[in-house]
Amino acid sequence: MSGFEPRDPDWEQRVRASIARQAFMTMLGAEIAHLAPGAVDLALPFRRELTQQHGFFHAGTTTTLADSAAGYAALSLYPKGTGVLTTEFKLNLLNPGKGERLIARGRVIKPGRTLTICRGDVYGIEGERETHVATGLFSMICLEGLDD
């Protein structure tokens, strides 16, 4: 349990609908693995098209997944009639992205009326083994009139 209270009673439907409309996530093949107020996990199966020259998940793929998981964690706490955009992030790549899939765990650290601070951790999954691939800190802005 995250301990956060969403400001929209229909937060889960709104987050799911927004993810479904995001063409880039669909193109990558990302899927929701977990949803809770202030917490969103996105999973991405391995595909050769998502790799760099050494066969690891590309850093752009890893970064995109972390950013989206963090953004949707923030959106889960925003009021109806608002949307989310990333304003700043810092990501550290810790290990090569490899495995059957990546999972990005977005978590709200500090919610705010305008800016919400989140973390995004990405893991490479191989069987039961998880390898920490990346960790990032994200600032998300809540924008009125941009209904996600």
Secondary structure, 3 states (H helix, E strand, C coil): CCCCCCCCCCHHHHHHHHHHHCHHHHHHCCEEEEEECCEEEEEEECCHHHECCCCCECHHHHHHHHHHHHHHHHHCCCCCCEEEEEEEEEEEECCCECCCEEEEEEEEEECCCCEEEEEEEEEEEECCEEEEEEEEEEEEEEEECCCC
